[in-house]
Amino acid sequence: MPKQRKFQIHEANDTFECFLLIRPNDPNLPALTMLREVVKVLEGGQGIWGLTRESFTNAQVGDLLFEVMSEDATPMGLTNAALQCINQQIENWEYDQDMIRWEQYVEGMVLVDYRYLH
């Protein structure tokens, strides 16, 4: 197995927490394929941002919800943080499938936390 890059740790002055809602074309894709689709959506400037999970009053079954933390609270800063984290998740899929927190809405607006589904 290739060796993972070392983390570079620094103390953040302030961090901002936001939530990102993505509505996939096919909510039944495998998780890794879904993450690749999310990257395409973000690179296309799409996705809905909210301050809390409850911000998304129009969420539908199959929507994806990501928790994003960044030092830069601008839309570009949050998007870059999400892209960096999701791309790391894709690159290191064989190592750690729990690196990011994402959930998917299912029937009755119950949340499934994919960290526990392996």
C-alpha positions as CSV (number, residue, x, y, z in Angstrom):
1,M,0.0,0.0,0.0
2,P,1.3,3.5,-0.8
3,K,2.2,5.6,2.2
4,Q,-0.1,8.4,3.1
5,R,1.0,12.0,3.2
6,K,1.7,13.5,6.6
7,F,-0.8,15.9,7.9
8,Q,0.3,19.5,8.4
9,I,-1.4,20.8,11.5
10,H,-1.8,24.4,12.4
11,E,-3.9,26.2,14.9
12,A,-7.0,27.8,13.3
13,N,-7.8,31.4,14.4
14,D,-11.5,30.9,13.8
15,T,-13.4,28.1,12.2
16,F,-16.9,28.3,10.6
17,E,-19.2,25.4,10.4
18,C,-21.7,25.1,7.5
19,F,-23.7,22.4,5.9
20,L,-23.9,21.6,2.2
21,L,-26.9,20.0,0.5
22,I,-26.3,18.2,-2.8
23,R,-29.2,16.7,-4.7
24,P,-27.7,13.8,-6.8
25,N,-29.2,12.6,-10.0
26,D,-29.2,9.1,-8.7
27,P,-29.3,8.7,-4.9
28,N,-28.5,5.0,-5.1
29,L,-25.0,5.2,-6.4
30,P,-22.2,3.5,-4.5
31,A,-20.5,5.8,-1.9
32,L,-17.3,6.3,-3.8
33,T,-19.1,7.1,-7.1
34,M,-21.4,9.4,-5.2
35,L,-18.4,11.4,-3.8
36,R,-17.0,11.8,-7.4
37,E,-20.4,13.1,-8.5
38,V,-20.4,15.6,-5.6
39,V,-17.0,16.9,-6.7
40,K,-18.4,17.6,-10.2
41,V,-21.3,19.4,-8.7
42,L,-19.1,21.6,-6.5
43,E,-16.7,22.3,-9.3
44,G,-19.8,23.4,-11.3
45,G,-20.6,26.0,-8.6
46,Q,-23.7,24.2,-7.5
47,G,-24.8,23.0,-4.1
48,I,-26.9,24.7,-1.4
49,W,-25.3,26.1,1.8
50,G,-26.9,26.5,5.2
51,L,-25.9,27.3,8.7
52,T,-27.7,24.3,10.3
53,R,-29.1,21.0,9.2
54,E,-32.5,22.5,9.7
55,S,-31.8,25.2,7.1
56,F,-32.9,22.8,4.3
57,T,-36.6,22.9,4.6
58,N,-37.0,21.5,1.0
59,A,-34.7,18.5,1.5
60,Q,-35.9,15.4,-0.3
61,V,-35.3,11.7,0.1
62,G,-31.8,10.9,-1.3
63,D,-30.3,14.3,-0.8
64,L,-26.8,14.4,0.6
65,L,-25.8,16.6,3.5
66,F,-22.2,17.4,4.3
67,E,-20.8,19.1,7.4
68,V,-18.0,21.5,6.3
69,M,-15.6,23.4,8.5
70,S,-13.3,26.1,7.2
71,E,-11.3,29.1,8.3
72,D,-12.7,31.0,5.4
73,A,-16.5,31.7,5.7
74,T,-16.9,33.0,2.1
75,P,-18.7,30.8,-0.4
76,M,-15.4,30.2,-2.2
77,G,-13.6,29.3,1.0
78,L,-16.3,26.9,2.1
79,T,-16.4,25.3,-1.4
80,N,-12.6,24.9,-1.5
81,A,-12.7,23.3,2.0
82,A,-15.4,20.9,0.9
83,L,-13.5,20.0,-2.3
84,Q,-10.3,19.5,-0.5
85,C,-11.9,17.2,2.1
86,I,-13.9,15.2,-0.5
87,N,-11.0,14.8,-2.8
88,Q,-8.9,13.5,0.1
89,Q,-11.6,11.1,0.9
90,I,-11.6,9.8,-2.7
91,E,-7.8,9.6,-2.9
92,N,-7.5,7.8,0.5
93,W,-10.6,5.6,0.1
94,E,-8.7,2.4,0.7
95,Y,-7.3,3.8,4.0
96,D,-10.1,5.5,5.7
97,Q,-13.7,5.6,4.7
98,D,-14.7,7.6,7.7
99,M,-12.7,10.7,7.0
100,I,-15.6,13.1,6.3
101,R,-19.1,13.3,7.7
102,W,-21.9,13.0,5.3
103,E,-25.4,11.8,5.6
104,Q,-28.2,10.9,3.2
105,Y,-31.9,11.6,3.7
106,V,-34.0,8.5,3.5
107,E,-37.7,7.8,3.9
108,G,-39.4,10.0,6.5
109,M,-36.5,12.4,6.6
110,V,-34.5,10.0,8.8
111,L,-30.8,10.5,8.5
112,V,-28.4,7.6,7.7
113,D,-24.9,8.3,8.8
114,Y,-22.6,6.6,6.4
115,R,-19.8,6.5,8.9
116,Y,-21.4,3.4,10.4
117,L,-22.4,1.6,7.2
118,H,-19.4,-0.5,6.0
